[in-house]
Amino acid sequence: MGTEESKKRPLVFAYYVTGHGFGHATRVVEVARNLILAGHDVHVVTGAPDFVFTSEIQSPRLFLRKVLLDCGAVQADALTVDRLASLEKYSETAVVPRASILATEVLWLKSIKADFVVSDVVPVACRAAADAGIPSVCITNFSWDFIYAEYVMAAGNHHRSIVWQIAEDYSHCEFLIRLPGYCPMPAFRDIIDVPLVVRRLHKSRKEVRKELGIGEDVKVVILNFGGQPAGWKLKEEYLPTGWLCLVCGASESQQLPPNFIKLAKNAYTPDIMAASDCMLGKIGYGTVSEALAYRLPFVFVRRDYFNEEPFLRNMLEYYQGGVEMIRRDLLTGHWRPYLERAMTLNPCYEGGTNGGEVAARILQDTAYGKNYTLDKLSGPRRLRDAIVLGYQLQRVPGRDLCIPDWYANAESELGLRTGSPTAVTAENNSLTDSYPQDFEILHGDFLGLSDTLSFLKSLAGLDALVDSPTKTGKHSIRERKAAAGLFNWEEDIFVARAPGRLDVMGGIADYSGSLVLQMPIREACHVAVQKIHPSKQRLWKHALARQQARGQGPTPVLQIVSYGSELSNRGPTFDMDLSDFLEGDEPITYEKARQYFARDPSQRWAAYVAGTVLVLMKELGICFENSISLLVSSAVPEGKGVSSSASVEVASMSAIAAAHGLNISPRELALLCQKVENHVVGAPCGVMDQMTSACGEANKLLAMVCQPAEVLGLVDIPGHIRVWGIDSGIRHRYEAMYAKMLPESILGESFVEKYTDHRDPVTTIDKTRNYGVRAAARHPIYENFRVKAFKALLTSATSDDQLNALGELLYQCHYSYGDCGLGSDGTNRLVQLVQEMQHSKASKSGEGTLYGAKITGGGSGGTVCVIGRNSLKSSEQILEIQRRYKAATGYLPILFEGSSPGAGKFGYLRIRRRNPPKQN
């Protein structure tokens, strides 16, 4: 650093390192090394082994203090995070002893006379620094409030206060030094971006290979997992002939085959990486940053439930440095096609790798008094302030608040939103003009649906990816590459479409046999299927290698590509031999199928799609002798309470049935799809969602009872009435089931003793849980009356009284959900905003516009249904409600407006490419 700074007194930095893995410690090493080179003392607070620091820094100015103040993510195994255990461990480590930690750290910071605190990225360190009157800065690519937010929603709602506390702790720091591959981190108001922080090399590739006795012409892969899957035994045949594998983190007792070399525990990984030809491991900041810096192709396996991963994966993909390996192939040793693919990559990262030096300079300058915060309220600054303010507004004592969905799924950061409600209508007319040139429709009619035209257009563009791999549209590069190799363009393709649904009236009362009214929404799932002889199917390389390893000829294989995988951190592809669904000549049991799909959580989604094949085998006796290639593209947002899973199931089964010449009625199709969700996925749901997706019609309400599944007719929505859905941003969770008796509550164990069973084969009774009964039993009784009244009112004379009565029924339904314990703060806020709008002076001065609103579906979050007058003013008020909700919560709700036909009405398209491109 410069001579001017060298004249100033040396500084004392306290550097806190999170307990999550070695990756944080290794990047801390580089920043600390540069601070020490500038003449400053660095006290590192860490749980990492000493050699991580002392192998790179030999200086009396480095002080190591072995203290762990957080726990990171607790791993169930090398590839899976235990979400609930992570929350419980953090509570035990950092929440319960919080007061003691703060007192201890304040005393310690004062004892070492610290000038500045740096955190990577320990939350309580920022608060301790503030209590000690010392400025602090965070250096990271992710923050724990972002990581834990998803855990709270999925695994431990009672730990939600952890996320608020962490965000509040981070807010005490001066600013964030943000590393490449970053996640959304709205708790930080000011941000400075720096280049990659990577460790320097000590030895050349030639020197390392010479020390290891490896020739220059030998292909070498470094196995860098930071812990290997339990019970995993490496075998010689895992590697291509002539290759060697350098194994990091192997136990002393682990026996390795001759082509695997065990590295010392303190081996300097950057040198080993630079001497290798590719790396096999799991994604983390350290592995990705150093792979990019050394231009080392990286074959990676997904780690479940760690939300940092998709952002690092995107960065790796952008610089053409990564190949994803399916977990099954990792564990069974089908490595060859992935390693050979890695050898064809040309990683192209040319950005800076001196982030450690840059960060150290910023830390030093800030400690000496330089102001790096934004002086003016720029657009980004105002946005960050609004987000933080949104948190503060919601953190009212005594309020039971869920974590906003915007903070968990980070769609805006990924830039991969697939569920834009109005995007499908915005396509220009050139789409219609170009469509006939691409495909010949041999059967069916696309009914003028613009989203279907868009889907067909995307199909036609898949072959263009071969010529221009960077033109991938709104989907990720890996998704489009996989889809580009999916279909044989000389064979027919079958396309089906199934919409999501908006629960207008009835909702959860469907379980009790109440009448329900459901509307198919505009957003839908499209599925393209090709049935093809195994010898003509275009297999992915790893699937082909798996067949060849068994010494088999071509056998039926199911290959699936699912768009939108980045939004939920799941694998974009799935493949399986269809023989996996057989035991001898009989289909496997549903229990074995659930276990099959549960093996790899990143591919568990495939149960919704592939499960339709098994259900057709078991329930209809269908024998699948050909291969199946299948592309799923859904615009129905997940977790919003609008039946995204049902639309995927119905579209998938419709397309597969069409490709195999099966004539299944819409009602029967819905019941079969319910079996997919109940028995293969293992989710206890009724049939209302599948029935609406399969049997619904555009601009009509489907009237039905679900016990048993019977469609009672279609109810026209009068032209003067419009229905909207507004997403609350609170993740939808179904949490309740109800008994028939009317005590205030009943213990699960008492219910089982008295009634033995509850006649629902797909849900279980928790014997330790105390179930509320009276409100839950009252709800379906009155809801059935409300739904019948609503249906009758739709056909009555047009008047304000009609609309007011319809709206009142929605409000009554909403409050009844709340009495059952199925409300949420987000949905309550939206209903309140509708009421305020309805009773505002502007609405009373002219014709009323909005008349009622209610929570939908299973409750506990999700989407609110709003009814109002079909007018421009109503639409303006809905947009105003959307704006007000964002101002209060920081989350911009998705709007659902419009309707579309169900899968039965759509039927299917059989299409063939007019001028098929040549294929290898």
N, C-alpha and C positions, 0 to 999 in steps of 0.2 A: 504494500500500500504506500501512498505518497509520503514525501518527506515532511509536509506540513503536519500530518497527523502524528508522525513519529516524534514531534516535539511535545505533544500532549501527553499527559500522564497515562500510564497503562491502566486498562480497565479490568474489572472483574465481572465475568459473565457466568450466570448460573443457567445451565442448559439441561432441561428436563426431557427425557426420552420415554415415549410410551412403551408399555410392556408387550406390545403386539409384534412378535417376530424380530428378526435381526435386520430387516430392511431399513427400518427407521434409524437404528444405531449406525448402520454403515454410511448412510448419508449424513448423519450428524458428524461422523468422523471427518468428512471433507470440509464441512463448514468450520468445525472446531479447529482443524489443522490450519486453516487460513487465518483464523483469529489469533492463534498462538504465534504464527509466523509474523503477525503484525505487532507482537509484543504484549499480548493480553493474557490474563489468566482465565482458564475455562474450567469450571466445576461441573462435571457431567453427573446427573442423577439418573441412574439406569439400573436395570436388572440384567443386562446383557453381560456375557463373559468379558473379562479384562482384555483378552487377546484381540477382540474386535477393535479396540481402541489402540492398545499398545503396539500392535503389529504395524500400525501406520503412523503413530505419533510417539516419538521418544523425546519427551520434554518434561522438565520439572514444573512447567506451567499447566500441565494437565492433571486434574484431580478427579478421581472416580469415587462416587458415593453410591453404595449399593442400596437403593431404596426403590420400591415399586409402588407407584401412586395410581395406577390404573391397570386394567387387565387385557384391554383390547378385545379381540373376539376369541372365545373359547372354541377350540376345534374338537369335534367328535372324532375325527380322523384327519388324515393329511389333506383331504379334499372337501371336507364338510364342516361348516361352522354350526355349532349348537346355539341357536338364537336365544332360547330361554336361559340356558346355562350362562351365556355371555351376560345377559341382563342381571341375573342373580349374582354372578361373580363380581360384576362392577358394583352392584349395591353393597356387597360384602366388603369389597376392597376400598371403594371411594365414597360411598354414601353414608353408611353406618358410622365409620370413624371420621367423618368430614371435619367436625369441629376440632378434633385432636390433630388431624393432618394440617389444617390451616394454622393452628397455633404453633405446631412444630416447625413448619416451613417458614413462617414469618421469623421465628427466632433464628433459624439456621441462615436465612438470607441476610439477616442483620449481622450474624456472627462472622460471616465471610466478607462482609462489607460489599455486597453485590451492587454493581452499578446498573445491571441490566439482566432481565430474565428472558430466556428463549425457550419456547416450548414446541416440541415435535411429538405428538400434539396433545400433551397432557392438559386436560381442562382446568383442574384445580390449581395448576401452576400460575395461571393468569390471575386468578382470584387472590392467591397468596401474595403475588407480586403487588397487586393493588393494595392489599391490606398492609403491606410493608412499605408502601409509598415508593415503589420501584417500577419503572416502565417495563412493559413486556411486549414481545412480538412472537407470533406463531409462524413456523415454517412447515408447510405440508402440501400434499396434493388432495387430502381429504380431511374431514373432521368427524369426530365420533358422534355428534348429534345427527349427522346425515346417515351414518351407518346404523346407529341404534334405532332411528325412527322406524325403519322397516321391521326391525325385530319386535318393537313394541306392538305394532299393528298385527303382526303375524303370530307372536308367541307369548307376549306377556303384557297385556294392556295395563295391568296394575303397576307396571314400572314406568308409566309414561312420564312421571315427574323427572325421571333421569334425563330425558332429552331436553326439557326446559332448563334444568339446572346446568347442563353442559353448555347449552347455547348462551346462557347468561354468563357463565364463567369466561367463555371465549370473548364475549363482548367487552371485557375489561382490558383486552390487549390493545395496543396502539394501532396495529394494522396486521395484515396477513402477507407474508412472503409466499406467493403461490407458485408451486412447481408444475411443470407440464403434466398433462394427463389428469387434470384436476376434476373433482366432483363439484357440484353446487355447494357453496358454503355461505349461506346468507347471514349467519351470525356475525360475520366480519364486515365492518362498514367500509374499510379502505383496504385496497389490494395492490400489491406490487408483484408483477410477474418476473421470474428469473429463468435462465436456461436450465437444462438438466443438471442435476447434482449427481456426479458419478465419481467413483474413486479412480485415482490415477493408476497407470500400469507400472509395475516394478521391473518386469522382465519382458523380453521379446518373445514372440511365438516360438522362434527357433530355440531359445534358451530353455523354455519350459518343456518343449518336446524332447530336447536332449536329456534333461534331468529325469524325465519320465521314461526314457528309452523308447520313444515313439518316433517312427520315421516321418518325414515330411509328406510322403505320398499316402499315408494311412488316414482314412476318414475317422474323425473323432466326434462323438456326441457327449456333452456333459449332462449328466442327470442331476438336476438341481431342484430338489423338492423341499428342502428344509424339513425333512421327516417324510418317511415313506408310508404308503398304506399298510395297515396291519396285516400280518400274515402273507405279505407279498414275497414271492420267491422269484428272483430274476433268473432267466434261462438263456443259454447260449444262442438259441434260435431266434431270440427276440431281435437280434441285430442282423442287418444285411451282411453277406459274406465279406470278410476283410475289415469290417468296422471294429472300433474299440469304443467302450463307454467308460467315462470317468465318473465315479459315483461320489457325490457329496453327501455327508451326513449318515453314512452307513454305520451301523453298530459294530462294535469290535467282534461280536460273535457271529455276525452275518457272513455266511459263506457265499462267495461269488463265483460264477463260471469264469473260464480263462480269458474271455474277451471283455470282461468287466474289471476295472481297476478301482480299488478302494482308495480314496484320497484321505489325507490326514485331516483331523478335525479342524486344525488351525490353518489349513491350506488357504492361500490368498486367492479367492474366487475370481477376481477380475483377470489375473494373469492366466488362470486356467481357461476362462471363457475365451479370451483373446487367442489362445492356442488351439481352440476347438473349431470344428466346422459348423456345428449347430448345437442348440441347447434344447433339452426336453425338461419341462417343469411346469410349475403353476405360476400364474400371473401375480406379480406384486410390483411395487414401485422399483425396488432394487433390481429385480431380474429384467424388467422391461427397459428401464433407463440404460442399464449397462449393455444389454443386447443391442439397443439402438446405437449407443455410442461406439461399440466395437463392430457394428454392422454384422451381427451374428444372427442368422436365422433362428427363430424361436418356435419350437413345436410345443404348444401349451395345452393343458387340460383344465377345464373350468373348475373353479372352486365355488361350492354352493354357498349362497347366502352371505357373500361379501360384496357390498355394493360399490366398492372401489373398482372392481374388476372391469365392468363394461367400458369405463372411461379410458383406462389404460389399454384395454383391448382395441378400442377405436384408434388410439394413437399408434399402436403397433401396426394395425391394419393400414392406416393412412401412409405409413412409411414402408409398406410392403415387406414387413419383417416377420409375419406370423403365420403359422399353420395350426389350426385347431384339431386336436386328436380327441376322439370319443373316448370316454372313460373306459368303456367296455374293452376297447382295443388296447388301451394302456395296460389293463390288468391281465388280459389274455395274451399279450405279447405280439399283437399285429402292428408292429412299429414300422416295418419296411416301407410301405407306401407313403407314410408321413415323412420319414427321414429323406426319402428320395425326392419328395415334393419340396422339402426345405432346401435341398441342394439347387433347386431351380430358381429360388428367390434371389432378388438383388436388393437388399435393404438400402434405403436411400436417404436416411436421416443425415442432414447436413447442418443442423442447427448447432447452437453452442452447447458445450459440455462443461463449462466453467461456472455452473450455478453456485457451487460452493464458494468460490472466490467472490462472485457478485453479491451473494447473500451476506457474506462476512463484511464486505464493504458497507452495505446498507445498515447492518447492525452497528458497526463501529460509528458511522456517521450519525445515526439516530441517537446513540448513546452520548455523542459529543454535542448534540443539540440541533442537528439538522432536521427540518420538518418535512416528512414525506407524505403527510396526509393531504387530502384535497382541500384547497382553500375555497373553491367555489362549489356551489351545489349543482354539479353537472347532472346530466340525465342518469348516468350509472349511479352516482352518489344518491340521488333522490330515490332511485329504485331500491338501493340497498337500505336506505333509511326506512322506506315504506315497508320493506320485508321485516326488518327488525321491529319496527313499530307495530306491525301486525302481530308479531309474537307478544309484545308487551300488552297490547289490547286484549288479547285472548287469555293472558295469564291472570285472570281475576280470581282472587281467593275464593275457594268454595265451588268454583265451576269445574264440571267434569268434562274436560275437553280432549278430544282425540287429536292426533297429530295430523296436520293438513297433508293431503295427498301430494300437493305440489312439492313438499319437502322430501318426499320419499321416492317418487318415480323420475323426477328430473327430466321430464320430456323436453322441456325447452332447451336444456343444455345439450341433450343428445341430438336435437333437431330432427327427430324421427317420428313425430306424431303421425299415427295412421288413422286416427278416428276423428278427423275434423268434420264437424257436422255439415258444413256447407261446401266442403271442397268438391264433392262429387257433382254439384250443380254448377260449378264454375268452369267446367271444361268448355272450351270453345267449339264452334261448329266444325272446325277442321277435323276433329276427332271422328265425327259422323262421316265426313267425306272420305277419310283415309281408311276407315274400318273395312269396307267391302274388299279392298285391295289385299287385305291380310288373310282373311279366313272365308271359307265358304261354309255357310250354315246348312248342314244336312238335315237337321231336325231342330224344331223349337223356334222361339221368338224372344228376343231380348226385351220386348215390351217397352222400348224407348227409354229404358233405365240408363241414366248417364253413368252410374257407377259400374254397371256391367260393361258398358262400352270402354270405360277406363281400364277395367280388368283385362278385357280382350286386347286393348292397345298395349298393356304391359306384357301380355303373353307374346305378342308379335315382336316386341322389342328385346326379348331375351337373347335372340341370336346375335343382336347388335353388340352385346357385351363382349363377344369374342373378338370383334374388331376394335372396340373402344372400351377397354375394361374400366375406365374411370367414369363413364357415363352410366350411373346406376340409379338415377332418379331418387325417390324418397326412401328407398330401401337400402340396407347396408350392403357393402361390397360383397361380403361373404354370402349373404342371402341371395343376391342376384347371381353370383358365380355358381352357387349350388343349383339354383333354378335353371340357369342357362344349360346345364348338362342333364336336365331331368327328363325331357320329352324327346321322343323320336318323331320328328316333324312329318314323316311320311305316313304316320298312323293317326287315326281319329282321336280326338280329345273330347271329353264330356265335362261340361261346366254346369254347376248348380249354384244356387244362391239362396241364402236364408237370412232373414232379418233378426235383429234383436227385438225386444219388446218393452213397452212402457206399461206398467201396472196402473191403470186408470182407477179401478175400484176393485176391491176384493182382497188382493194381496195375500197375506199369510193365512187368511181364513180359508184358503183353498184346501188346506189340510183337513178341515172339519166339514167339508162338503158344501161350503157356501158357494153361491153364484159369484163369478168373477167376470170383470170386463177388462180385456187386454187389447192393446193396440200395437201392431207391428210397426216398428220405427223405420225411418229412412236408412239408417246405418245397417249394413248387412255384411255377411261373410260370403266370399266367393271361394269355391273349391274347383280346381281343374284336375281331372283324373284321366289317366291313360292305362287301359288294360293292354298288356303286350306280352308276347311270348318271351320267356327268359333269354333266349338267344338274341333277341332284338333290343332288349332293354339296355339303356346307357347307364351302366353301374358306376357309382363313384369308386375311386381307386381303392379306398380301404375296404369297401364291400366286395369288390372283385378279388382283392388279396385274401379276404377271409374265405371266399369260396375256393380259391386256388389252393389255400393251405389245407383244406379238407380233401383235396384231390377230387373234387366234384366237377361235373360239367355244370352248365347253367341251370339254376334252380330258382323257383319263384321268390322274389324279393320285394318287400314293400319299402319304397323310398318316399320320404315326406320332406318338403321344405315349407317352413312357416315364416311368413313375413312378420316384422314387428318384434323380433326376438329381443332386440336391444332394450326395449322398454321394460322388460321384466327379467332381464339377465338370464335368459334360458337359451339352450342350444337352438340354432336356426334349422338344424336338420336332424332327421331320425331315419334309421334304416334297420330292418330286421329280416331274417329269413322267415317266410310265412310258415315254414315247418316248425318254428318256435311255438306256434299256437296249437301244435298237435302233440298228443301222447299216443303213439301208435297211429291208429286211424281216427281217433276221437279228439275233439277239441279239449284243450286244457280247462281246468276249472277257473271260475272267476277269481277265486282266492289266489291261485297261482299267477294269474294275469296281473293282479294288483301288485304282487311281489315282484313280478318281472319289470313293471314300469317304475317301481319304487327304488330300483337299484341305483339309478343315477338321477338325482333330483333335478338336474338341469335339463333332463329329457323327459321328465314326468308328464309334461304337457301332452306328449304324444299319445297318452292313454285316451284322450278325448277324440282323437282322430283314428288311430289304429284300433282302438276299442270297438269301433263300428264294424270292423271286419270280423272280430271274434264273436260279437253278438249275432251277426248274420250267420256265422257258422253254427253257433249253438242253438239259436232260436228258430232258424229257417232251414238248417241243414245244408247251407251253401258250401260247395267245395271250390276253393280258389286254386286253379291249376296254372294260372298265368301270373306274371309279375304285375305290380301296381305302382305307378308313379303318381304322386299327388302333391299339388301346390295349394297352400292355404293362404288366403289374403283377407283379413278381417278388418273392417272399419268400425266394428262394435267395440268400444273401449272396455278394457278389463276392469273389474272391481267397482263399477259404477251402478250396479243393480239393474242393468238393462239386458241381462241374459246373454253375455258374450259366449259362455260355454255352450249353451243350448244352440246358438246360431252355428257354432263350429261343428257340433255333433250332427245337426240336421243337414247342413250343407254337405258335410263329408259323406254321410250315409246316402243322401240323395244322389250324389255324383257317382259313388261306387255302385249303387243299385242300378243307375242308368247304364253305366259301362258294362254291367253284367246282365242286362236285359231283365231285371227284376221289376215287377209291377207291385209296388207297395203303396197302399193308400196313405194319405197324409196322417190320419189318426194312428194307424198302425206304425208308421214311421216314427211318430212322436213317442209312442210307448217303447219302441225298440231303443230309441236314443236315451230315454230315461234309464233303461237298463245299463247303457254305457256309463252314465254318470253314477248310478247307484252301485253297480257291481264291478266295473272295471276301474273307474276313477276312485270309487269309494266315497262319493259325496252324497249325503242323504238329502235328496231334493224331491219335490213333487213333480208332476208332469205339466204344470201350467206353462212353464217357459217353452218347453219343446212343442207343446200343442199350438201356442201362438205363432212360433217360428214356422211351423209346418202348415198350419191350417188358416192363418190369418189372411186378410185381404186389405189392400190399401184403403186408407181413409174410412175404415170401419172398425168397430169394436167387436172382438170375438167374445161372445157370451158362452160360458161353459161352467160346468161343475167338474171337479177333479177327483171326486170320490163317489162313483168311478169316473173315468175320463169320458165325458160326453160333451159334444158341442151342441149348444141349444140354439145357435143361430148367429147371424151377423147383425149388428146394430149400426145403422148409418149415423155418422157424425153430422148433424145439421150444418148447413153452409155458413151460418152466422156464429158458429162456435169453433174455437181453435184450442188445441191441447199442446202444451209444451212439457218438456222435461228439463229440469235444471239440476246438474250434478253438484252435490255439496262438497266434493273433495274428500269426504270421509270414507275410508275403505268400507265396502259393504261386507258385513259378517252376519251369518244366520246363527243364532245362539239359543233358541228356545224351542221347546215342545210342550204340549199342554195335556193335562189329564182331564177327565170328564167330571170329577167331583168338584164341590165348591167350598172346601175350606179355604182360608186365606192363603195357605201354602201347605205343601206336603213334602216330606223327605223322600228322596228317591227309593231308599231301602223300604220304607213303609208302603210305598206304592207297589213295589214288586211283591211284597208279602201279601198284599190285599188283592191285587189284580193279576199277578203273574207276568203279564205282558201288556204292551200298548199297541199291538197289531200293526206295527210299522217295522218291516224287516230290514230297513236300511239305517235305522238310528238305534242308539243304545241309551239306556237310562243310567245316569251316574248316581250310584246309591248314596254317595256322600253329599249330594247337592240338595239344597232346599228349594223346591220349585214353587213359584207363585202360581196360584190356581184361579182365584176368583176373577181377577181382571182378564186373565188369559181365556177363561171359559166364556166370559161375557162378550169378549170381542167378536168371535165368529157369529154368535147369535144375532147381535145387532148389526154386524157388518153385512150379513145376508140380507137383512131388511133394507139397509142403506143401498146395497147394490141393486136390488129390485126396484127401489124407488128411483134411483139414478137412471136405470134403463127406461123406466116408464116416462120420466121427465124429458128424456131426449126426444120423445115423439110427441110431446105436448106443444101447445101453441107458443110461438116465439114471443118472449117478453122478458123484461128485466126480472120479473118474479121467477121465471123459469131458471134464468142464469144464477140468480141469488140462491135458489134452492139447491141447484147442482153444486155450487160453491160451498154451501153450508154442509152438505153431505161429505165433501172432501175434508173440510176442517174437522168434522166429527170423527172421521176415520183417522185423521192424523193424531188427534189427542187420545184416541183409543189405543193406538200403537204405543204412545208414551206411557199410558197406564199399564201396559204389558211389559214395560221396561225395554222397549224396542226403539226408543227415540235416540236422537243424537243432537249435539249442540249445533252442528252444521246445518242439518235439515230443519231444526227448529228456527234457526236464524233466517233461512230462506222463506219459510212459511210466514214468519213475522214480517219480512220485507214485503211479501205479497199483500198481507193484511194492511200494512202501512200505505202501500200504493193504492189499494182498493179504497181506503177511507180518506185519502188525501183530498185537499181542496180541489186540485186539478181534476181528479176523477169525479168528484161530486158536482162540479160545475157543469159538466157535460154528461154524455152518456158514459155509464160505468164501463170499464174495460176488463179488468181482472176480477175474478169472483171467488176463487178458492184454490187451495193447494193442500197436498198431503205427501207424507213419506210413502215410499213404494216398496214392493217386494218383501224381502225378509226383514227390512228395517235395519236399525243400528248403523245408519249412514246411507250411502248410495245417493239415489236421485229422487228429486221431488217432482211430482206431477202438478201442473198448474192448468186451470181452465179459465178461459176468458173469451171475450168477444173477438171474432175474426176481423181485425181492423189493424190499420197501420199504427194507430196509437197504442194498441196492445203490444205489438212487437217492440215499439220504442220503450214501453215500460218494462218489458222483459229484459231488454238490453240495459236499462237503468238499474234493475235489480242485480244483474250480473256485475255491473260496475261497482255498486255499493257493497256487494259481497266481497269483491276483490279488495276494496279499500279497507274493509274490516278485518279480513283474514289473510290477505296476501295471495289468495288462490283465485284464479280466473276460472269460473265454472264452465264446463262444456254444456252447450245448449243442444237439446234434441228437439227438432221441429220437423214435422212432416211424417209421412207414412209411406209404406211400400208393401208389395205383395209378399205373402209367405211362400215357402218353398213349394207347396203343392200347386199354388196358382202359377208360379214361375215355370214349374216343370224342369226341363233341362235343355241344354244346347248340345248338339253333337256337331263339332266343327272340324275342319281340316284345312291345313295351310295351303293357300293357293299356289305359291311358288316356294316350296320348302327349300331352305338353305342346305348346302352340302354339309354333311356331318362326318366327323372322323369315326 
